[in-house]
Amino acid sequence: MNTLPIPLLTRLREFVGRYEGKGTNHTGDSFHADFLLDDALDGNLIEVRFRARDTENTFHEERTWISEDLTSNKMALWTVSSNTPGMLRLELIEDKSDGSYLSLLTFRLGDPEDKSRFREQIQIGLRHDRAIEYVYSWGVPHEAFGVKSKALLKRVTT
């Protein structure tokens, strides 16, 4: 895995704040997204609070934590959402920078090609323009893995 010289949690802390934006879900419907990126526990944890809602109501809500997994000495993301009955652990598999992103972080659970089980991937793109992209990919057993939901989020000034 390619990792950048500035520690991951330090880079995420530079984006701490409240964001809002528009997204598209797995059926192609648009939604409004609320996104909070917060620093917690003396810099040892980044917390994400995400909520997607259409014109009627909230249809997805989650709490996500990013920190080092001391059992594996790897960075990981733990998420609980209204779409799953418990917590999922996704390991950081890619951490890169390019022309669009200061950091593009890819966390994954399972092998995307393994159609015998559930697979999930969350990408967090910290963009040069200070916006955040939040992208969910998944595949349920016997179905293809692919991008199912994405949002572009801009900082809300208060």
DSSP file (Angstrom, degrees, kcal/mol; ACC not computed):
  #  RESIDUE AA STRUCTURE BP1 BP2  ACC     N-H-->O    O-->H-N    N-H-->O    O-->H-N    TCO  KAPPA ALPHA  PHI   PSI    X-CA   Y-CA   Z-CA
    1    1 A M              0   0    0      0, 0.0     2,-0.6     0, 0.0    93,-0.1   0.000 360.0 360.0 360.0 136.0    0.0    0.0    0.0
    2    2 A N        -     0   0    0     91,-0.2    93,-1.1     0, 0.0     2,-0.4  -0.784 360.0-174.5 -86.6 120.6    1.2    3.5   -0.9
    3    3 A T        -     0   0    0     -2,-0.6    93,-0.1    91,-0.1     0, 0.0  -0.908  22.3-119.6-118.3 149.7    1.0    5.8    2.1
    4    4 A L        -     0   0    0     -2,-0.4     4,-0.1     2,-0.2    92,-0.0  -0.463  24.9-114.9 -84.4 156.8    1.7    9.5    2.2
    5    5 A P  S    S+     0   0    0      0, 0.0    -1,-0.1     0, 0.0     3,-0.0   0.799  97.9  74.7 -66.2 -29.6    4.4   11.0    4.4
    6    6 A I  S    S-     0   0    0      1,-0.1    -2,-0.2     2,-0.0     5,-0.1  -0.722 100.3-102.8 -83.7 128.7    2.0   13.0    6.6
    7    7 A P     >  -     0   0    0      0, 0.0     4,-2.0     0, 0.0     3,-0.3  -0.143  26.3-121.4 -53.4 144.1    0.1   10.7    9.0
    8    8 A L  H  > S+     0   0    0      1,-0.2     4,-2.5     2,-0.2     5,-0.2   0.897 110.0  50.1 -55.0 -49.5   -3.4    9.9    8.0
    9    9 A L  H  > S+     0   0    0      1,-0.2     4,-2.2     2,-0.2    -1,-0.2   0.859 109.0  53.7 -63.5 -33.4   -5.1   11.2   11.1
   10   10 A T  H  > S+     0   0    0     -3,-0.3     4,-1.0     2,-0.2    -1,-0.2   0.918 109.6  47.7 -64.6 -43.5   -3.2   14.5   10.8
   11   11 A R  H  < S+     0   0    0     -4,-2.0     3,-0.5     1,-0.2     4,-0.3   0.907 112.1  49.3 -64.6 -41.4   -4.4   15.0    7.2
   12   12 A L  H >< S+     0   0    0     -4,-2.5     3,-1.9     1,-0.2    -1,-0.2   0.886 103.3  60.6 -65.4 -37.8   -8.0   14.2    8.2
   13   13 A R  H >< S+     0   0    0     -4,-2.2     3,-1.4     1,-0.3    -1,-0.2   0.812  93.5  65.4 -60.2 -29.1   -7.8   16.7   11.1
   14   14 A E  T 3< S+     0   0    0     -4,-1.0    -1,-0.3    -3,-0.5    -2,-0.2   0.682 104.4  46.7 -65.5 -16.7   -7.1   19.5    8.6
   15   15 A F  T <  S+     0   0    0     -3,-1.9    -1,-0.3    -4,-0.3    -2,-0.2   0.288  78.4 140.3-107.5   7.5  -10.6   18.8    7.2
   16   16 A V    <   +     0   0    0     -3,-1.4     2,-0.3    -4,-0.2    22,-0.2  -0.264  38.1  78.1 -54.7 133.3  -12.5   18.8   10.5
   17   17 A G  E    S-A   37   0A   0     20,-2.2    20,-2.6     2,-0.0     2,-0.4  -0.922  81.4 -58.5 154.7-176.9  -15.8   20.6   10.2
   18   18 A R  E     -A   36   0A   0    138,-0.4   138,-3.4    -2,-0.3     2,-0.3  -0.813  47.9-176.6-100.1 136.7  -19.4   20.4    9.0
   19   19 A Y  E     -AB  35 155A   0     16,-3.4    16,-2.7    -2,-0.4     2,-0.3  -0.932   8.8-172.1-131.5 152.9  -20.1   19.7    5.3
   20   20 A E  E     +AB  34 154A   0    134,-2.3   134,-3.1    -2,-0.3     2,-0.3  -0.962  20.8 130.4-138.2 158.1  -23.2   19.5    3.2
   21   21 A G  E     -AB  33 153A   0     12,-1.8    12,-3.2    -2,-0.3     2,-0.3  -0.986  47.0 -77.5-179.8-171.5  -23.8   18.5   -0.4
   22   22 A K  E     +AB  32 152A   0    130,-0.8   130,-2.2    -2,-0.3     2,-0.3  -0.816  40.1 175.5-111.6 150.9  -25.7   16.4   -3.0
   23   23 A G  E     -AB  31 151A   0      8,-2.4     8,-2.0    -2,-0.3     2,-0.4  -0.880  25.2-127.6-144.1 176.7  -25.4   12.8   -3.8
   24   24 A T  E     -AB  30 150A   0    126,-2.4   126,-2.0    -2,-0.3     6,-0.2  -0.999  23.5-147.9-131.0 133.0  -26.7   10.0   -5.8
   25   25 A N    >   -     0   0    0      4,-2.8     3,-2.0    -2,-0.4   124,-0.2  -0.250  39.2 -83.1 -93.8-175.2  -27.8    6.6   -4.4
   26   26 A H  T 3  S+     0   0    0      1,-0.3   123,-0.1     2,-0.1    -1,-0.1   0.643 128.4  50.4 -65.7 -16.7  -27.8    3.1   -5.8
   27   27 A T  T 3  S-     0   0    0      2,-0.1    -1,-0.3   121,-0.1     3,-0.1   0.386 120.2-105.9 -99.7   3.0  -31.1    3.6   -7.7
   28   28 A G  S <  S+     0   0    0     -3,-2.0     2,-0.2     1,-0.3    -2,-0.1   0.461  75.0 138.6  88.5   1.3  -29.9    6.9   -9.2
   29   29 A D        -     0   0    0      1,-0.1    -4,-2.8    -5,-0.1    -1,-0.3  -0.550  51.2-123.2 -79.4 145.5  -32.0    9.1   -7.0
   30   30 A S  E     -A   24   0A   0     -6,-0.2     2,-0.3    -2,-0.2    -6,-0.2  -0.525  30.8-178.0 -86.5 156.5  -30.5   12.2   -5.6
   31   31 A F  E     -A   23   0A   0     -8,-2.0    -8,-2.4    -2,-0.2     2,-0.4  -0.961  29.1-113.6-146.4 162.5  -30.2   13.0   -2.0
   32   32 A H  E     -AC  22  53A   0     21,-3.1    21,-2.4    -2,-0.3     2,-0.4  -0.852  34.4-153.0 -96.8 136.0  -29.0   15.8    0.4
   33   33 A A  E     -AC  21  52A   0    -12,-3.2   -12,-1.8    -2,-0.4     2,-0.4  -0.927  13.3-165.7-117.6 135.3  -26.0   14.8    2.5
   34   34 A D  E     -AC  20  51A   0     17,-2.6    17,-2.4    -2,-0.4     2,-0.4  -0.971  17.1-179.1-112.2 133.1  -25.0   16.1    5.9
   35   35 A F  E     -AC  19  50A   0    -16,-2.7   -16,-3.4    -2,-0.4     2,-0.5  -0.994  11.9-171.7-140.5 125.5  -21.4   15.2    6.9
   36   36 A L  E     -AC  18  49A   0     13,-2.5    13,-2.2    -2,-0.4     2,-0.5  -0.984   3.3-167.7-120.6 126.8  -19.5   16.0   10.1
   37   37 A L  E     +AC  17  48A   0    -20,-2.6   -20,-2.2    -2,-0.5     2,-0.3  -0.969  19.1 178.1-112.5 121.4  -15.8   15.2   10.4
   38   38 A D  E     - C   0  47A   0      9,-2.8     9,-2.9    -2,-0.5     2,-0.4  -0.939  28.1-134.8-132.2 148.0  -14.6   15.5   14.0
   39   39 A D  E     + C   0  46A   0     -2,-0.3     2,-0.3     7,-0.2     7,-0.2  -0.842  35.5 174.0 -97.5 132.3  -11.3   15.0   15.9
   40   40 A A  E  >> + C   0  45A   0      5,-2.8     5,-1.5    -2,-0.4     4,-0.6  -0.925  43.3  25.4-139.8 162.2  -11.7   13.0   19.1
   41   41 A L  T >45S-     0   0    0     -2,-0.3     3,-1.5     1,-0.2    -1,-0.2   0.901 125.2 -52.4  53.7  54.8   -9.7   11.5   22.0
   42   42 A D  T 345S-     0   0    0      1,-0.3    -1,-0.2    -3,-0.1    -2,-0.0   0.838 109.6 -49.4  55.1  39.2   -6.6   13.7   21.8
   43   43 A G  T 345S+     0   0    0     -3,-0.4    -1,-0.3     2,-0.2    -2,-0.2   0.527 115.1 108.9  83.9   5.9   -6.0   13.0   18.1
   44   44 A N  T <<5S+     0   0    0     -3,-1.5    24,-0.4    -4,-0.6     2,-0.4   0.515  77.4  40.2 -90.8  -5.1   -6.3    9.2   18.2
   45   45 A L  E   < -C   40   0A   0     -5,-1.5    -5,-2.8    22,-0.1     2,-0.5  -0.999  57.1-158.9-147.9 136.9   -9.7    9.1   16.5
   46   46 A I  E     -CD  39  66A   0     20,-2.3    20,-2.7    -2,-0.4     2,-0.4  -0.978  20.8-158.3-110.5 130.4  -11.5   10.7   13.6
   47   47 A E  E     -CD  38  65A   0     -9,-2.9    -9,-2.8    -2,-0.5     2,-0.4  -0.907   4.9-163.0-111.9 137.6  -15.3   10.4   13.7
   48   48 A V  E     -CD  37  64A   0     16,-3.1    16,-2.6    -2,-0.4     2,-0.5  -0.967   4.0-170.5-117.0 132.9  -17.6   10.8   10.8
   49   49 A R  E     +CD  36  63A   0    -13,-2.2   -13,-2.5    -2,-0.4     2,-0.4  -0.992  15.3 179.5-120.1 122.6  -21.3   11.4   11.1
   50   50 A F  E     +CD  35  62A   0     12,-1.7    12,-2.4    -2,-0.5     2,-0.4  -0.965  10.2 177.8-128.6 138.4  -23.2   11.0    7.8
   51   51 A R  E     -CD  34  61A   0    -17,-2.4   -17,-2.6    -2,-0.4     2,-0.4  -0.986   8.1-165.5-141.5 131.1  -26.9   11.4    7.0
   52   52 A A  E     +CD  33  60A   0      8,-2.8     7,-2.2    -2,-0.4     8,-1.5  -0.946  15.7 172.1-114.3 134.4  -28.6   11.1    3.6
   53   53 A R  E     -CD  32  58A   0    -21,-2.4   -21,-3.1    -2,-0.4     5,-0.2  -0.999  18.8-155.3-143.3 146.0  -32.1   12.3    3.1
   54   54 A D        -     0   0    0      3,-2.1   -23,-0.1    -2,-0.4   -25,-0.0  -0.235  54.6 -75.1 -98.8-164.2  -34.4   12.8    0.2
   55   55 A T  S    S+     0   0    0      1,-0.2     3,-0.1    -2,-0.1   -24,-0.0   0.732 130.9  44.6 -68.4 -19.9  -37.4   15.3    0.2
   56   56 A E  S    S-     0   0    0      1,-0.3     2,-0.3     0, 0.0    -1,-0.2   0.904 120.8 -48.9 -90.6 -48.1  -39.4   13.0    2.4
   57   57 A N        -     0   0    0     -5,-0.0    -3,-2.1     0, 0.0     2,-0.4  -0.968  67.7 -55.8-171.6 179.2  -37.0   11.8    5.2
   58   58 A T  E     +D   53   0A   0     -2,-0.3    -5,-0.3    -5,-0.2     3,-0.1  -0.645  42.0 173.4 -74.9 128.4  -33.6   10.4    6.3
   59   59 A F  E     +     0   0A   0     -7,-2.2     2,-0.3    -2,-0.4    -6,-0.2   0.492  65.5  30.4-115.6  -6.9  -33.0    7.1    4.5
   60   60 A H  E     +D   52   0A   0     -8,-1.5    -8,-2.8     2,-0.0     2,-0.3  -0.964  59.4 168.8-151.8 135.1  -29.4    6.5    5.6
   61   61 A E  E     +D   51   0A   0     -2,-0.3    21,-2.4   -10,-0.2     2,-0.3  -0.995   9.3 172.9-143.9 144.3  -27.5    7.4    8.7
   62   62 A E  E     -DE  50  81A   0    -12,-2.4   -12,-1.7    -2,-0.3     2,-0.4  -0.983  26.2-150.0-149.2 159.5  -24.1    6.3   10.0
   63   63 A R  E     -DE  49  80A   0     17,-2.5    17,-2.4    -2,-0.3     2,-0.4  -0.999  26.2-177.2-127.1 130.3  -21.4    6.7   12.6
   64   64 A T  E     -DE  48  79A   0    -16,-2.6   -16,-3.1    -2,-0.4     2,-0.4  -0.978  11.4-161.4-134.5 141.6  -17.9    5.9   11.5
   65   65 A W  E     -DE  47  78A   0     13,-2.8    13,-2.7    -2,-0.4     2,-0.5  -0.972   1.2-163.6-125.4 138.7  -14.6    5.9   13.3
   66   66 A I  E     +DE  46  77A   0    -20,-2.7   -20,-2.3    -2,-0.4     2,-0.3  -0.987  33.4 121.1-122.8 127.1  -11.1    6.0   11.8
   67   67 A S  E     - E   0  76A   0      9,-1.9     9,-2.6    -2,-0.5     2,-0.4  -0.952  64.4 -68.8-164.9 177.2   -8.1    5.0   13.9
   68   68 A E  E     - E   0  75A   0    -24,-0.4     2,-0.9    -2,-0.3     7,-0.3  -0.683  41.1-134.8 -80.8 133.8   -5.2    2.6   14.1
   69   69 A D  E >>> - E   0  74A   0      5,-3.6     4,-2.2    -2,-0.4     3,-1.2  -0.808  14.2-161.8 -87.3 108.1   -6.2   -1.0   14.8
   70   70 A L  T 345S+     0   0    0     -2,-0.9    -1,-0.2     1,-0.3     5,-0.1   0.672  85.4  62.9 -69.7 -16.5   -3.7   -2.0   17.4
   71   71 A T  T 345S+     0   0    0      1,-0.1    -1,-0.3     3,-0.1    -2,-0.0   0.746 122.8  18.9 -77.9 -21.9   -4.3   -5.7   16.8
   72   72 A S  T <45S-     0   0    0     -3,-1.2    -2,-0.2     2,-0.2    -1,-0.1   0.472  96.2-127.6-121.4  -7.9   -3.0   -5.4   13.2
   73   73 A N  T  <5S+     0   0    0     -4,-2.2     2,-0.3     1,-0.2    -3,-0.2   0.834  72.8 117.6  57.2  34.7   -1.0   -2.2   13.4
   74   74 A K  E   <S-E   69   0A   0     -5,-1.0    -5,-3.6    -7,-0.0    -1,-0.2  -0.919  72.7-105.5-126.5 154.1   -3.0   -1.0   10.3
   75   75 A M  E     +E   68   0A   0     -2,-0.3    17,-2.3    -7,-0.3     2,-0.3  -0.568  47.9 173.4 -74.9 142.5   -5.3    2.0    9.9
   76   76 A A  E     -EF  67  91A   0     -9,-2.6    -9,-1.9    15,-0.2     2,-0.4  -0.941  28.5-135.3-147.0 167.2   -9.0    0.9    9.7
   77   77 A L  E     -EF  66  90A   0     13,-2.9    13,-3.3    -2,-0.3     2,-0.4  -0.992  13.3-162.7-127.2 132.1  -12.5    2.3    9.6
   78   78 A W  E     -EF  65  89A   0    -13,-2.7   -13,-2.8    -2,-0.4     2,-0.4  -0.965  15.5-176.3-115.4 132.7  -15.3    1.0   11.7
   79   79 A T  E     -EF  64  88A   0      9,-2.4     9,-2.5    -2,-0.4     2,-0.4  -0.988  19.3-173.5-136.8 141.5  -18.9    1.9   10.7
   80   80 A V  E     +EF  63  87A   0    -17,-2.4   -17,-2.5    -2,-0.4     2,-0.3  -0.998  23.8 167.7-126.1 131.5  -22.4    1.3   12.0
   81   81 A S  E >   -E   62   0A   0      5,-0.5     3,-1.1    -2,-0.4   -19,-0.2  -0.892  52.0-105.3-141.1 170.6  -25.3    2.4    9.8
   82   82 A S  T 3  S+     0   0    0    -21,-2.4   -20,-0.1    -2,-0.3    -1,-0.0   0.554 117.1  60.1 -71.6  -6.7  -29.0    2.2    9.4
   83   83 A N  T 3  S+     0   0    0    -22,-0.3    -1,-0.2     1,-0.0   -21,-0.1   0.525 102.4  53.2 -98.3  -7.5  -28.3   -0.3    6.5
   84   84 A T  S <  S-     0   0    0     -3,-1.1    -3,-0.2     2,-0.1     4,-0.1  -0.948  74.6-133.2-129.7 150.0  -26.4   -2.9    8.5
   85   85 A P  S    S-     0   0    0      0, 0.0     2,-0.3     0, 0.0    -3,-0.1   0.389  85.1  -3.3 -83.5   5.9  -27.4   -4.8   11.7
   86   86 A G  S    S-     0   0    0     -5,-0.1    -5,-0.5    -7,-0.1     2,-0.3  -0.903  94.8 -47.0-168.9-165.0  -24.0   -4.2   13.4
   87   87 A M  E     -F   80   0A   0     -2,-0.3     2,-0.4    -7,-0.1    -7,-0.2  -0.641  41.4-159.4 -90.7 140.8  -20.5   -2.8   13.1
   88   88 A L  E     -F   79   0A   0     -9,-2.5    -9,-2.4    -2,-0.3     2,-0.5  -0.930   6.7-147.6-116.5 143.5  -18.3   -3.4   10.1
   89   89 A R  E     -F   78   0A   0     -2,-0.4     2,-0.5   -11,-0.2   -11,-0.2  -0.956  14.4-173.6-111.6 122.5  -14.4   -3.1   10.0
   90   90 A L  E     -F   77   0A   0    -13,-3.3   -13,-2.9    -2,-0.5     2,-0.3  -0.965  16.6-138.4-116.9 129.9  -12.9   -1.9    6.7
   91   91 A E  E     -FG  76 108A   0     17,-2.2    17,-2.6    -2,-0.5     2,-0.5  -0.641  23.5-108.3 -90.2 142.9   -9.1   -1.9    6.4
   92   92 A L  E     + G   0 107A   0    -17,-2.3    15,-0.3    -2,-0.3   -17,-0.1  -0.561  44.3 165.6 -66.9 119.7   -7.2    1.0    4.7
   93   93 A I  E     +     0   0A   0     13,-3.2     2,-0.3    -2,-0.5   -91,-0.2   0.588  61.9  27.6-112.7 -16.7   -6.0   -0.5    1.4
   94   94 A E  E     + G   0 106A   0     12,-1.4    12,-2.6   -93,-0.1    -1,-0.3  -0.988  49.2 172.4-150.4 139.5   -5.0    2.6   -0.4
   95   95 A D  E     + G   0 105A   0    -93,-1.1     2,-0.3    -2,-0.3    10,-0.2  -0.855  29.7 146.3-146.1 100.9   -3.8    6.1    0.6
   96   96 A K  E     - G   0 104A   0      8,-1.8     8,-2.8    -2,-0.3     2,-0.3  -0.858  35.8-142.2-139.1 169.9   -2.7    8.3   -2.3
   97   97 A S        +     0   0    0     -2,-0.3     2,-0.2     6,-0.2     5,-0.2  -0.973  28.1 151.0-131.2 145.2   -2.5   11.8   -3.7
   98   98 A D        -     0   0    0      3,-2.0    -2,-0.0    -2,-0.3     0, 0.0  -0.803  61.7 -60.3-153.0-163.0   -2.9   13.0   -7.3
   99   99 A G  S    S+     0   0    0     -2,-0.2    29,-0.1     1,-0.2     3,-0.1   0.765 132.4  34.3 -63.0 -27.2   -4.1   16.0   -9.3
  100  100 A S  S    S+     0   0    0      1,-0.1    28,-1.5    27,-0.1     2,-0.4   0.746 116.8  52.6 -96.2 -28.5   -7.6   15.9   -7.8
  101  101 A Y  E     - H   0 127A   0     26,-0.2    -3,-2.0     1,-0.2    26,-0.3  -0.909  47.4-164.1-122.4 134.9   -7.0   14.7   -4.3
  102  102 A L  E    S+     0   0A   0     24,-2.8     2,-0.3    -2,-0.4    25,-0.2   0.871 100.3   1.7 -67.8 -40.5   -4.7   15.8   -1.4
  103  103 A S  E     - H   0 126A   0     23,-1.6    23,-3.2    -3,-0.1     2,-0.5  -0.969  62.3-167.9-147.9 131.5   -5.6   12.3   -0.1
  104  104 A L  E     -GH  96 125A   0     -8,-2.8    -8,-1.8    -2,-0.3     2,-0.5  -0.960  18.5-167.4-119.1 110.5   -7.7    9.6   -1.6
  105  105 A L  E     -GH  95 124A   0     19,-2.7    19,-2.2    -2,-0.5     2,-0.5  -0.848   5.7-167.9-104.8 128.6   -8.4    7.0    1.1
  106  106 A T  E     -GH  94 123A   0    -12,-2.6   -13,-3.2    -2,-0.5   -12,-1.4  -0.966   4.1-176.2-120.9 118.6   -9.8    3.6    0.3
  107  107 A F  E     -GH  92 122A   0     15,-2.7    15,-2.3    -2,-0.5     2,-0.4  -0.917  12.6-172.8-110.9 137.7  -11.1    1.3    3.1
  108  108 A R  E     -GH  91 121A   0    -17,-2.6   -17,-2.2    -2,-0.4     2,-0.5  -0.983  24.8-161.7-140.9 146.1  -12.3   -2.2    2.2
  109  109 A L  E     - H   0 120A   0     11,-3.0    11,-2.0    -2,-0.4   -19,-0.1  -0.992  69.3 -15.6-118.8 117.9  -14.0   -5.2    3.6
  110  110 A G  S    S-     0   0    0     -2,-0.5     9,-0.1     9,-0.2    10,-0.1  -0.008  93.8 -56.3  82.0 173.4  -13.6   -8.4    1.6
  111  111 A D    >   -     0   0    0      1,-0.1     3,-2.0     7,-0.1     6,-0.2  -0.821  40.1-142.6 -92.6 120.6  -12.5   -9.1   -2.0
  112  112 A P  T 3  S+     0   0    0      0, 0.0    33,-0.3     0, 0.0    -1,-0.1   0.772 101.1  53.7 -55.4 -26.1  -14.6   -7.2   -4.5
  113  113 A E  T 3  S+     0   0    0      1,-0.1     2,-1.3    31,-0.1    -3,-0.0   0.589  82.5  97.5 -85.2 -10.5  -14.4  -10.2   -6.9
  114  114 A D    X   +     0   0    0     -3,-2.0     3,-1.2     1,-0.2    -1,-0.1  -0.649  47.3 178.6 -84.7  94.2  -15.7  -12.7   -4.3
  115  115 A K  T 3   +     0   0    0     -2,-1.3    27,-3.7     1,-0.2    28,-0.2   0.421  67.1  80.2 -77.1   3.2  -19.4  -13.0   -5.1
  116  116 A S  T 3  S+     0   0    0     25,-0.2     2,-0.3    26,-0.1    -1,-0.2   0.590 100.8  25.1 -84.7  -8.8  -20.0  -15.6   -2.4
  117  117 A R  S <  S-     0   0    0     -3,-1.2     2,-0.2    -6,-0.2    25,-0.1  -0.911  92.6 -78.4-146.2 171.2  -20.1  -12.9    0.3
  118  118 A F        -     0   0    0     -2,-0.3     2,-0.3    22,-0.1    22,-0.2  -0.538  44.3-173.4 -72.0 136.8  -20.9   -9.3    1.1
  119  119 A R  E     - I   0 139A   0     20,-2.2    20,-2.0    -2,-0.2     2,-0.3  -0.969   2.7-176.3-130.5 148.0  -18.1   -6.8    0.2
  120  120 A E  E     -HI 109 138A   0    -11,-2.0   -11,-3.0    -2,-0.3     2,-0.4  -0.998   8.4-173.5-146.2 147.9  -17.9   -3.1    0.9
  121  121 A Q  E     -HI 108 137A   0     16,-2.8    16,-2.7    -2,-0.3     2,-0.5  -0.997   4.4-166.4-140.7 136.4  -15.6   -0.2    0.2
  122  122 A I  E     -HI 107 136A   0    -15,-2.3   -15,-2.7    -2,-0.4     2,-0.5  -0.992   7.6-166.7-122.0 126.5  -15.7    3.4    1.4
  123  123 A Q  E     -HI 106 135A   0     12,-2.7    12,-2.4    -2,-0.5     2,-0.5  -0.942   4.8-166.5-113.2 135.2  -13.6    6.0   -0.2
  124  124 A I  E     -HI 105 134A   0    -19,-2.2   -19,-2.7    -2,-0.5     2,-0.7  -0.975   7.3-164.4-119.0 115.3  -12.9    9.4    1.3
  125  125 A G  E     -HI 104 133A   0      8,-2.8     8,-2.2    -2,-0.5     2,-0.9  -0.890   6.2-162.1-105.1 112.4  -11.5   11.9   -1.1
  126  126 A L  E     -HI 103 132A   0    -23,-3.2   -24,-2.8    -2,-0.7   -23,-1.6  -0.830  25.7-151.4 -90.9 106.3  -10.0   15.0    0.4
  127  127 A R  E >   -H  101   0A   0      4,-2.5     3,-1.8    -2,-0.9   -26,-0.2  -0.377  23.6-120.5 -87.3 157.1   -9.9   17.4   -2.5
  128  128 A H  T 3  S+     0   0    0    -28,-1.5   -27,-0.1     1,-0.3    -1,-0.1   0.806 115.3  59.2 -60.7 -30.8   -7.5   20.2   -3.3
  129  129 A D  T 3  S-     0   0    0    -29,-0.3    -1,-0.3     2,-0.1     3,-0.1   0.327 121.1-109.7 -83.0   9.7  -10.5   22.6   -3.4
  130  130 A R  S <  S+     0   0    0     -3,-1.8    25,-0.3     1,-0.3     2,-0.2   0.508  79.8 126.1  75.4   8.1  -11.2   21.6    0.3
  131  131 A A        -     0   0    0     23,-0.1    -4,-2.5  -112,-0.0     2,-0.4  -0.500  53.3-134.6 -85.3 164.9  -14.4   19.6   -0.7
  132  132 A I  E     -IJ 126 153A   0     21,-2.6    21,-3.2    -6,-0.2     2,-0.5  -0.980   7.5-154.7-123.0 134.3  -14.8   16.0    0.4
  133  133 A E  E     -IJ 125 152A   0     -8,-2.2    -8,-2.8    -2,-0.4     2,-0.5  -0.922   8.4-167.1-103.6 134.8  -16.1   13.1   -1.8
  134  134 A Y  E     -IJ 124 151A   0     17,-2.3    17,-1.8    -2,-0.5     2,-0.4  -0.975  11.3-179.3-125.2 114.8  -17.7   10.2    0.1
  135  135 A V  E     -IJ 123 150A   0    -12,-2.4   -12,-2.7    -2,-0.5     2,-0.5  -0.964  12.3-163.3-127.5 126.4  -18.2    7.1   -2.1
  136  136 A Y  E     +IJ 122 149A   0     13,-3.2    12,-2.9    -2,-0.4    13,-1.8  -0.909   9.8 177.8-106.5 130.9  -19.7    3.8   -1.1
  137  137 A S  E     +IJ 121 147A   0    -16,-2.7   -16,-2.8    -2,-0.5     2,-0.3  -0.976  13.1 154.2-124.6 145.3  -19.2    0.6   -3.2
  138  138 A W  E     -IJ 120 146A   0      8,-2.1     8,-1.5    -2,-0.4     2,-0.3  -0.988  27.0-156.3-159.7 168.2  -20.6   -2.8   -2.3
  139  139 A G  E     -I  119   0A   0    -20,-2.0   -20,-2.2    -2,-0.3     6,-0.2  -0.943  13.0-148.2-149.6 129.7  -21.7   -6.1   -3.6
  140  140 A V    >   -     0   0    0     -2,-0.3     3,-2.2     4,-0.3   -23,-0.1  -0.552  51.9 -64.5 -89.1 162.4  -24.1   -8.5   -2.0
  141  141 A P  T 3  S+     0   0    0      0, 0.0   -25,-0.2     0, 0.0    -1,-0.2  -0.163 123.6  10.6 -50.0 136.0  -23.7  -12.3   -2.5
  142  142 A H  T 3  S+     0   0    0    -27,-3.7     2,-0.3     1,-0.2   -26,-0.1   0.529 112.2  97.4  72.6   9.8  -24.2  -13.4   -6.1
  143  143 A E  S <  S-     0   0    0     -3,-2.2    -1,-0.2   -28,-0.2     2,-0.0  -0.912  79.7 -94.5-127.0 157.0  -24.2   -9.7   -7.4
  144  144 A A        -     0   0    0     -2,-0.3     2,-0.4    -3,-0.1    -4,-0.3  -0.296  33.9-123.1 -68.4 149.1  -21.5   -7.5   -8.9
  145  145 A F        +     0   0    0    -33,-0.3     2,-0.3    -6,-0.2    -6,-0.2  -0.739  51.1 128.1 -88.4 137.7  -19.5   -5.1   -6.8
  146  146 A G  E     - J   0 138A   0     -8,-1.5    -8,-2.1    -2,-0.4     2,-0.2  -0.983  62.3 -56.7-175.1 173.5  -19.6   -1.4   -7.8
  147  147 A V  E     + J   0 137A   0     -2,-0.3   -10,-0.3   -10,-0.2     3,-0.1  -0.474  48.4 167.0 -65.0 127.5  -20.2    2.2   -6.8
  148  148 A K  E     +     0   0A   0    -12,-2.9     2,-0.3     1,-0.4  -120,-0.3   0.622  60.8  15.7-116.9 -23.0  -23.6    2.4   -5.3
  149  149 A S  E     + J   0 136A   0    -13,-1.8   -13,-3.2  -124,-0.2    -1,-0.4  -0.986  59.7 171.1-155.6 140.5  -23.7    5.8   -3.6
  150  150 A K  E     -BJ  24 135A   0   -126,-2.0  -126,-2.4    -2,-0.3     2,-0.3  -0.995   6.6-171.9-152.9 151.1  -21.6    9.0   -3.8
  151  151 A A  E     -BJ  23 134A   0    -17,-1.8   -17,-2.3    -2,-0.3     2,-0.5  -0.997  17.4-145.3-143.2 145.0  -21.7   12.5   -2.5
  152  152 A L  E     -BJ  22 133A   0   -130,-2.2  -130,-0.8    -2,-0.3     2,-0.4  -0.967  27.7-166.0-109.4 123.6  -19.8   15.7   -3.0
  153  153 A L  E     -BJ  21 132A   0    -21,-3.2   -21,-2.6    -2,-0.5     2,-0.4  -0.914  10.2-164.8-121.7 135.1  -19.6   17.7    0.2
  154  154 A K  E     -B   20   0A   0   -134,-3.1  -134,-2.3    -2,-0.4   -23,-0.1  -0.919  34.9 -96.2-118.8 144.9  -18.6   21.3    0.8
  155  155 A R  E     -B   19   0A   0     -2,-0.4     2,-0.6   -25,-0.3  -136,-0.3  -0.274  32.2-137.8 -60.8 137.8  -17.7   22.9    4.1
  156  156 A V        -     0   0    0   -138,-3.4     2,-0.5     2,-0.0  -138,-0.4  -0.865  14.5-145.8 -96.5 124.3  -20.5   24.8    5.8
  157  157 A T              0   0    0     -2,-0.6  -140,-0.0     1,-0.1  -138,-0.0  -0.769 360.0 360.0 -92.6 134.7  -19.4   28.1    7.3
  158  158 A T              0   0    0     -2,-0.5    -1,-0.1     0, 0.0    -2,-0.0   0.390 360.0 360.0-117.8 360.0  -21.2   29.1   10.5
